[in-house]
Amino acid sequence: QVKFVESGGGLVQPGGSLRLSCAASGSIFSFNAMGWYRQGPGKERELVASITRGGTTSYVNSVKGRFTISMDKAKKEVYLQMNNLKPEDTAVYLCNLRDTLDLNYWGQGTQVTVSS
């Protein structure tokens, strides 16, 4: 069983910043990548950013230049620094871990609301 502890969500004004954190624990011997997805109201879940064990990062176009993903692979922790937030970034952000069998595990999500 894999457990996640996510934190850092909240309410912020447009142009503000938030930092999301996620710590994974449990029956994980190794993994290929961690990342953050989001699901806004009435929208499908989308990949926001991911990072492999080797450090290769990937971002959805809408957040490039504003969001930065990082990871402490020894601690199985992943972080998402979000700057210059926009109302369209409002969503539930979910932590993801993909293990070496390409199985996906999900956190419960943390709400990010960008509003004035």
Secondary structure, DSSP 8 states (H G I E B T S, - for coil): -EEEEEE--EEE-TT--EEEEEEEEES-S-EEEEEEEEE-TT---EEEEEEETT--EEE-GGGTTTEEEEEETTTTEEEEEE-S--GGG-EEEEEEEEETT--EEE---EEEEE--
